[in-house]
Amino acid sequence: MTTFTWVAIAVILISMANLLRLGLGPTVFDRVLALSAFGTSSITIVALGGFIFGRPELFVDVAIAYSLL
């Protein structure tokens, strides 16, 4: 497994923690921050997927377009 794969696994685990905080957050501010962090993690996962599958130019463009939304 490549380094990009290990980093993607770590980011997925962090995303799971963000989803847990999104559901269990005691305040609305915790939930907003968890949702923002989950969005950032998903953009990172898309970009890492490009490097894992050997097509970074396509996936990074998709990640940039998604981040602009």
Helices and strands as residue ranges (DSSP letters): H 3-24, H 28-53, H 56-68
